[in-house]
Amino acid sequence: MFKKVDGKVIVLSDIHYPHCDEGLILSIIRREDPDLVVLLGDIVTERVEGYREFLKRLPSNTVYVKGDGDIIDGDTEYLEVESCGKRFIMFHGHQLLNESTQSFLARSLKRVNYYLPVLGYCLLARLKFPKGYLILGHSHALVNFKKIKCANAGTMSLIKNIYNDRGYLKIVKGRVEVVRL
C-alpha cells in the first residue's frame, strides 16, 4: 500500500489492546492532529469486549499494518509513505526472523549493548529494502538509527517485554522524531 502525505505522520506500534491505556492513545492522536496515523502491528491481540469500539474511535486517516499477534485483519503487510519527497517503508518486523530466534538474539545481544539486537534487525531489514527510511515495530524498542535510516516505533502496551520503550514515532517535514512517554 502506498500513501503520499505532505503533513505530519505518527506511528504507534504494539498497542496490544486491551493491554494499553486507550485514553492515552486517543489523546496522543488528538493532540498530534496528524495527517496520517499508522498503527504498526500487534494492535488488537485479544478478542475482548470493547475492541470494536476502540477501533471505531480511531480517526478515518488511520492505516493498520498487520502484526504477527493481531487477531483482526490489517489494511496491509507493508506500507510505503512518501513525505516531503522522502520514502518511508513501514512494516511490523516479524517477517524478518521467527519469534524464538529473534527473542534468543535479543536476550543474548542486549547484554553487550542495549540496542544492538534492534540495530541487527534494522540491518537485516535493509537487505530486504535497500532504499528508503525503514520504520519497524515488533521489538517494543524505541530508537532511531539516523545513519542507516531505520527506526523502531516502540510500544504503547503495558505488557512487559524484552524492551519496554513506551512512546511513538513522528514524521514531520520528512524527519523521524522519537517521542518518549
Secondary structure as UniProt FT lines:
FT   STRAND          2..5
FT   STRAND          9..12
FT   HELIX           22..32
FT   STRAND          36..40
FT   TURN            49..50
FT   HELIX           51..56
FT   TURN            60..61
FT   STRAND          62..65
FT   TURN            68..69
FT   STRAND          78..83
FT   TURN            84..85
FT   STRAND          86..91
FT   TURN            94..96
FT   HELIX           99..109
FT   TURN            110..112
FT   TURN            114..115
FT   HELIX           116..128
FT   STRAND          133..136
FT   STRAND          142..145
FT   HELIX           146..148
FT   STRAND          150..153
FT   STRAND          166..172
FT   TURN            173..174
FT   STRAND          175..180
//
